[in-house]
Amino acid sequence: MRCRLVLLACLAAGTARAAAKAHDWIGINQWVDDWDNVHMSATDTARVADWIRWYTYMEWTTDRPGAFHFAPTLIPAFDFDNWFGTWHRAGLKVSLCLNQPPAYCSSFQANGNRGGPPDKYPPCGNTAGTHPLDYADYAEWVRQLTARYGRRGTGVVDALEIFNEPNLTEEWGGWRHDACPRTHRDWCDADVAQYAACLKAAYVFAKKADTAMPVSGGVTAGFDEAYFDGLQANGGIEFLDALNFHTYVGEDGSKGPGHPPEYRHAFRAFCQKAAGWRDTHAPGLPLWLTEVGWDAHDEKVRPPTFIGATLREQADWLVRAYVIGAEYLDRVFWFIAADGKPGMATTQFDNCGIVHAYGERNPKGPPSVRPKPAYWWMALMKKEIGGLDYAATLAYNDAGAFAYLFRDPASRGGVIVAWCADAGKPVYAGKMLKRRAIPLMGSPTACTQVTPKTGSAKGTRQELRIRDGQVLVDLSETPVFLELDDTGG
């Protein structure tokens, strides 16, 4: 077995796709809006992530052409200068997901509409909405945001995403030209042609304000290959700095439970599919997974959603998903920082936070935030490997063992993340592998095992003995971090 593991290590070292890069791949989604006055502070968010992703609604900042309000916005409590600046000063990079145009924009001018139901109106008067100029109002907003917060402005925003999940009817439906049949589940060919036109306009206008501003697009629910094919057919891929998409691991439409990322190898297969499409159609284009997560509120009872998990499962699966994805993805964002509701929720995402949050929906007491185990696991992950590059997959499901190497780009040191899992079990299985031999690369002289611990961002530490180029580790479904002073290179 040891020979097999060493062979895997050598092969991985020779063929590694170093997607995840130091200080640039761990992200988290954040709510900061009027439905809940509780959110993690900027310093707490910076403890767990390098990036923060935030939904930014056009209708918050403008209600008539040429008039833009950022500090404050049209919602008095919202001050973009303050929010984005606070995140930036805390050391976070900021990606804005740009959504929801106001009534005057594009489709809403049609046929004398004065703010009625948007799904009754085509995107731009009586046109099909397939020309970039049909989205001039939206694109101008993108330009204004970029000019104010890009490098030529305050420099506090680091990336833009054009729309959110436009492959879903409820997301793009308000901009539809007509009631075209949903030939691709939730969208038709006209929808993707419209989105491509919108993307082109937004990309060009963003670059007018800041040529270096990264613009990602697609932002699809799931990796919708047919949608990306349509985007390419309409010339949209050329107007992207990154391909953006989402996924959640569970049986969609069910009441749970959520599945671990290794179950039937679904998460790795998802990442491979995305990377394979990119390699064929847009070689070198970065891949951003901007939503992944599990609902969790209790240690024994899972929320009745298709991604419901226990608190320990959520914490363990969080780290394992980031690590597995690091081989293929350039950026991964957890969804979401804080719970949407107190108590056990029945609606998907309401318990997806890494902290329990009590806010305006709990008027009996002052707002408070309580970390879940996932918060401490994520903080430890960022501390241990957030500043490292993905280097190699040493073992994937080798008799249930998983091991990934991350290397310090400035030295020969690094960290191995290791755990065990049963790929045939859809929930926590209590799997253990005693005294598992983990082969080491390079010539390390010291190895420290760091294990996650609730209440600590540093975990617990234990020195391991290196012998014959390997260490013996007790593996469980909770990932451990093996710190090494030499990993080769």
N, C-alpha and C positions, 0 to 999 in steps of 0.2 A: 504493500500500500504506500509506503514511504516513497519508493521509487516512482510510483505513479504520480504522487503529489509533486515531487521534484520536477518530473517531466512537464506537468501542467504549468508549474511556475516558470520554467524556461521558455515554454511555448508562449505563455501569456506575455512574458517580458519582451519577446521578439515581435509580437503582433499587436501590442496594446494600442487602443485608440484613445489617446489621452484627451478625452472630451472635457471632463471637469477640470477647471483650472483654479489655482489658489486664489482665495478671496473673491471669487466671482461666480460661484455656482449654487450657494445655499440661499434660497429665498423663501418668503412667506407672504401670504395675502393678509390684508388688514382692512378692517372696517373703521372708518371715521366718518360717521354721518349722523343724521338726526333721529334714527330709530333706536340708537343705544348710546348713552353718554359714557359708557365704559370702554376703554381701549387700553391695550398695553402701552406703557410709556415708551418713548423712543429708546431709552437706555436698555429697557428690557428686550425690546425687539432686536436691537443690535447685538444683544448677548446670544441670540439664537440664529441670526441670519445675517447675510451680507446684503441682501436685496429686500426691499419691500415693494409689493405690488398693490396698487390701489385703483379702484374703479372711480373714474372721473367723468361726471356727467356734464355734457355741454349745456344743458338747460339750467344748470346752477350758475352759469357765468354770463349768459347772454339771452336777452329776450327780443332783440331787434338787431338788424344788420349793422355791423360796424361798431356796436357798443359791447365792450367786454369788461367784466368785473371779476377781478381775481383776489383783491385784498381790500375790503372783504368781497365775497361773492354776493350773489343775489339772496343767498341765505345768510343772514347776519352773523351767525356763529361760525361760518366757514371762511377761513382766511388762508388761501393757498400759500402766500408768502411765508406765513408763520409755520404751517404744517410741513411743507416741503423743506423749508430751511431748518426746522427742528430735526427732521429725519437726517438731513445731510450733515448737520453738525454732530449728530450722534454716530456718524460713520457709516450710515446706510446709503446704499445706492437705490434710486427710486425709479420704478417703471410704472407709467400711467396707462391704464387700459381705458381708452377713450370711447364713450358711449353716449346714447340718448340725446339726439338733437332736440332743440326747442320747436315750438309750433311754426315759427317763420321759416325754418330751414328746409330746403329741398322740397320733399313731398308735401309738406304742410301748406305750401302756397297754392296748391292746385285747386281749381274749381271754386275759388272763393272761400276755401276752408278757413275758419277762424278758431282752430283748436279742437275740432271734432275728432272722431275716431280715426287714427292715422291709417288703419288698414283699408279704408275706403278710398285712398288716394294714391296715385302713382308717385314715384320718387321725385319727379320734376315736371310739374304741369302735365302735359299730355304726351311726354316723351317716355321712352322705355327705360330711361335711367341707366343706360349702358355706356355713356360717354363721361369721361372724368369731369368735364365742366358741369355736369348735372349735380356734382357734389361740391360746388365752389364754396358754399356757405360753411359746410363742415370742414373743408380743407383750410379755409381762412382761419377758423378757430384753432386748428392744429398749428398753423403758422404762428398765430398770436401766442399760444402756449409755449411753443418752442423758442420764439424770440425772447420771451420773458424769463424762461427757466433753463434754457440751454446754455451753451458755453458763452455766447455773446451777451447773455443776460446774467442772471444770478448764478447759473451753473449748478443748480440744486436738483435737476431732473436728469436722469441718465439714459432713459429709453422710453419709447412710446409703443403702444399696441393699438392697432386699428380695429376697433369694435370688439365685441365679445360674443363668441359662439354664433356667428352668423349662419352656420349650417342648421340652426334650429329655427323653426317657424316663429316661435314666440319672440326670438331675438331680432330676426331680420324682417319679420312679417310686416311691420309698420312701414318699411321702405319698398315693399313689393310693387312691381308694375301692375300686376293683375293676379287673379286667383289661379295661377298656373298649377297644374296637378303636381303633387309631391312625388315626382318620379324617382327621387333618391331618398326615400323615407321622409325627411323633414324639409327638403328643398327641391327646387327644380332648376333647370339649366339657366333660366332667366335670373334666378337669385344669385348664382355664383358669378354670372356676367356682371350684374350690378355691383356685387362686392368688389370684384376686380377693378371696376371703374372707380369706385370709392377709394380703394387702396392706392391706386395710381395717383389720384389727385392729392390725397393726404401725404403720400411719400414725397411728391415733388414739392409741396408747400412746406413740409417740415425741413427739407434740405435747403430751401431758400433761406430759412432762418438760421440753420446750423447744419453745415454739410456733414458733420461728424455725429449727429444724433442718430443712434440706432433705431430703426423702425421695424417692428415685427408684425406679422399678419397671419391670417388664417384663424388663429385663436379658436380652433374648433372644439366642439364637444367630441371627445374621442379623436383618434387619428383617422379622420374621414378621408380615405385614400381617393375616393371618387371626387370629393370636393376639391382636393388638392390637384387632381388631374384637370378638373374644370378650371381651377385658378390658373394653372399653367397654360391651358388651351386659350385662355383669354388674356395671356400676357402678363398676369399678375405676379408671377414668381420673380420676375426681373426687378420688381419694386419692393423687395424684401431684403432686410439685413439679417433676419432670422425667421425660421418657421416655428409657429407657436400653436400649441394644442393642449388638451386636458385629458385626464383619465381618472377613473375611480375603480377600485378592485372589489367586485362583488357581483351578485346576480342581479342585474338591472331589473327593476320593477318588482323585486321581492321585498319581503320584510326582514331580510338579512338571514344569517349574519354576513358581515363583511369577510372578505378572504385575505389571508396573508399574501404578500407579493409573490411568494414562491409557489402558491397553489396552482398546480397544473402549469407552472412556469409562465403564467399569464402576463405578469408585469414585464419580465425579460422579453417575452415574445412581442409585446407591445413596443418596447424600445427598439428591438431589432427591426420590426416592421417600419417604424418611423425612419430609422437610420438607413434601411435598405432603399426606401423610396427616395430619400434625400440623395443617397449616393448615385442613384440612377438618373434622377431628374435635375438635381441642383447640387453637384458635388461641392463640398466645403461649406455649404450653408449651415450656420449654427442651428441647433435644435433646442427649443425652450419648452419645457413642460411646466406650464404656469398654474396648474391646479392638480393636486393629488391629495388625498386625505381620507380619514376614517372618523365616523361619529363615535364618541365615547363619553359616558358620564359616570358609570359605576364600575366597580371592580368585578362584580359577579354577573350583573345583568347588562345585556347589550341593548342599546337603543334600537327600536323596531324599524330600522331603515336598511336599505340594501348594503350599506357600508358600516353597519353597526358593529362595534367592537368593545371589549372591556378596556379599562384604562391601561392595563399592562400591555394588552395586544396593540393598542394604538401607539404606545411609546415604542415598543419593539419594532412594529411594522414601519413606523416612520423612519427610523434609522436604516432599516434594511432596504426600504424603497429608495432612499437617497443613494445608498451605496451601490445597489444593483444598477440604478440609472446612470451612475457616474461613468460607466464604461461607454455609454452611447450619447448622453445628453450633455449639453453645455450649461444648462441652467435648470434647476428644479425648485418649484415654489409650493409650499404646503398651503392647503386651504382648510382652516383659516386661523388667525391668531386667537380670537376670543369667541366663546360660545355666543349664539344669538339669543338664547333663552336660558333662564335658570331651570334647574330640575331636569328630569329625563324628558327628552323631546321625542316627538313622533315624526317630525318633519326633517328630511335630509338636510344636513349642514348645520342645524341648530346646535348640535353637540360636537361639531367638528373642530372646535378650538383646542389649543394646547393650554388654555387657561379657562376656568369657570368664570363667567362674568355675570354680575348682577347690576342692572342699570335701570333705565326708565320703566322697564316692564316689571320691575320689582320695587314699587314705590314705598314699601314699608321701611326701608332702611337706606343708608347712604351707599353709593356705588362701591363695589369692592372687586378685586381680582384675586383668584386663588389658582396657583399653578397646578396643572395635572402632572402626572409622571412624564408625559410627552414633552412638557416644557423642559424638564431637567435633562431628559435624554437628548433633546435637540441642542440644548446649550452645551452639553458635553461633546456631542458630535462636532459642533462648530469649533470648539476649543481644540479638539484632537486632530481633525482633518480639514477644517475649513480653510486653513492656510497651506494646504498641500495639493498637489496635482494627483489625479488618478493615474496610476502607473501600470497595474496588472491585475487580472483576475487569477488568483492562485488556485482556487477551487470553487466550482459551482456544482452543488448537489453531488459531491463526491462522497457516497455513502451517507448522505445527509449533511455533509459539512460544506460551509461556504466561507471563503476567505478572499479578501481584496486588499491590495497593497496601494497605499498612497504615499507619495514621496515629496520631500521638501525640495522645492526647486532651487534653493540656495545652498543645500548641503547634501550629504549622502544619507542623512537620517530620514525616518518616515514612520508610518503607522500601518499595521495590518488590522483590519476589522474582520472579526470572525464570529460565526454563530452556527447553529445547526437548526434544521427545519425538516418537516415531513411534507414533501411536495404533494402528497395525496390527501392531506388533511385540510379542510376548509376553515378550521379555527385553531386556536392555540392547542397544541397536542402534548405539552409537557415533555418534549423530546430532550434527551441528554446524551452527550457523547463524552465519556470519561477519558481523561489523559489522551486526548487526540494530539497526534504529532503534527505540528505546523512547520513546514520547511521554511528556512530563512534564506534570503538572498544577501549577497555581499558578505562582510565579515563582522557582524555585530558582536560587541562585547557585553552589552547589557540589554535586557528586555524587561519592561514594566507593563504588567497588565492593569488596565483601568476599566472598572466595571461601573455602569450607571447606578445612581442611587437617588431615590426621591429626596428632595430637599437640598441637593448639592449639585452645583455646576461643575464640580471637579471629580465626582465619583469616588470610588475607593481604589487604592493602589496596592499592588502586590508584585514583588520582584520575582521573576521566573528565571530558572537556570537554563542556560543555553548549553546544549550538548550535541555534538556531532552535527552541527549546523541546523538544529531544530529545537523547538520548545514543546513541552507537553502542556496542553491546556484543557481544562474541563469546559466543554461547550454546552450552552443551552440556547433556548430561543431568544434570550436577551444578548444582543451583540456585545462583545468586549473589544477593547482597543489595545493593541500590543505596540507599545512605543519602542523603537529601535534606533540605536545610534548610527547604524550603517545598514543600508539596504542595497548596496551596489549602485548602479547607475550607468 
